[in-house]
Amino acid sequence: MRNKIVLIVGVLVLFGCYAVTVNAAIENHFLPTDGDSNYVMSNPFTDNWYFGVFDYGGDPASGLKLVQNGVPTALFTVTEDNGDFTLKVLSGIDHQQTLALGNTGEFSFYFSNGSDYDISPDILYLGSNTFQFKNSKGNVFGVDIAAVPIPGSSILLLSGLIGLATLRTRKNKNK
């Protein structure tokens, strides 16, 4: 009976770890969901701030501007050619400009006024590959993008699985 209780508790802990990974904070680290256009739209900004995109792990100052007051929507696409990814703004502030994304196709977003950069906005997943990016200067929605999973959440889930395997091994040794 005791072993069944331990197993049930272990399974509950594992599901708890899974729930934590699903509801974990979303890192500013994204990929396109497919080869078509990705859409960004905004509500009005304050103090001449704008919203842009840059190569993940790169410098936001080298990124591309997408939306701001007067330009509330943008489209961009990410394409791959021989292992190198390129982001192209199809419409928006930096219309027809391109950004090299290296061999991963990963990108991040930022808010800026040209001198200050906020690369850690509040990010909320709204479902159907739609995210809300928010800071005190603006509110932007990104559609048709996918967040890259946080490695720490994978470690948490793996530790739950290892714990269950350990419990099973102890149970078999006691027989």
Secondary structure, DSSP 4 states (H G I P E B T S, - for coil): -HHHHHHHHHHHHHHHHHHHHHTSPPPS-EEESSSS-EEEEEPPPSTT-EEEEEETTS-GGGSEEEEETTB-EEEEEEEEETTEEEEEEEESTTTT-EEEEETT--EEEEEESSS-EE---EEEEEETTEEEEEETTEEEEEESEEEPPPHHHHHHHHHHHHHHHHHHHHHHHT-
